[in-house]
């Protein structure tokens, strides 16, 4: 775990996906729980424009953050 750098790394990767117009898959996602059937899980790379993204981080000690990013152009 990258500890404090985790949020920055996820933000940079999200900005890269927005710039390059793709959505990266969730790695090693094989068995989807039936209770999560209503969620669209990305299992293969999708080439698609991303205009808005949400990033959530859940850390040790109950420190939780959410960041919303929107592309203006």
C-alpha positions in Angstrom: 0.0 0.0 0.0 1.3 3.4 -0.9 -0.2 5.0 2.2 -0.5 8.8 1.8 0.5 8.7 -1.9 -2.5 6.5 -2.8 -4.9 9.4 -3.5 -2.4 11.3 -5.6 -1.6 8.2 -7.7 -5.3 7.5 -8.3 -5.9 11.1 -9.2 -3.0 11.1 -11.7 -4.2 7.9 -13.3 -7.8 9.1 -13.5 -6.6 12.4 -15.2 -4.6 10.2 -17.7 -7.7 8.1 -18.5 -9.7 11.3 -19.0 -7.0 12.8 -21.3 -6.6 9.6 -23.4 -10.4 8.7 -23.5 -10.4 5.3 -22.0 -11.7 3.5 -18.8 -9.3 0.9 -17.3 -10.7 -2.4 -16.2 -10.7 -3.7 -12.6 -7.9 -6.3 -12.6 -8.5 -9.8 -11.3 -12.3 -9.3 -11.1 -13.6 -12.8 -11.9 -16.5 -13.7 -9.6 -19.0 -10.8 -9.3 -21.2 -11.1 -6.2 -24.9 -11.4 -7.2 -25.7 -8.5 -4.8 -23.7 -6.3 -7.1 -25.4 -7.2 -10.3 -26.8 -3.7 -10.8 -23.3 -2.3 -11.0 -21.6 -2.1 -14.4 -18.2 -3.6 -13.8 -15.4 -2.8 -16.3 -13.7 -6.0 -17.1 -12.0 -5.0 -20.3 -10.5 -1.7 -21.4 -13.1 0.6 -22.8 -12.3 3.3 -25.3 -14.7 6.1 -24.4 -14.6 9.8 -23.6 -14.6 10.4 -19.8 -16.0 13.8 -18.9 -16.6 13.3 -15.2 -15.0 11.0 -12.7 -15.3 10.2 -9.0 -12.4 9.0 -6.8 -12.9 7.6 -3.4 -10.2 6.7 -0.8 -10.8 4.8 2.4 -7.8 4.9 4.7 -6.7 3.6 8.0 -8.2 5.3 11.1 -11.4 6.3 9.3 -9.9 9.0 7.1 -12.1 8.9 4.0 -12.2 11.3 1.0 -14.1 11.7 -2.2 -13.0 13.8 -5.2 -15.1 14.7 -8.2 -13.3 15.8 -11.4 -15.0 17.3 -14.5 -13.3 17.9 -17.9 -14.1 21.5 -18.9 -13.2 21.3 -22.6 
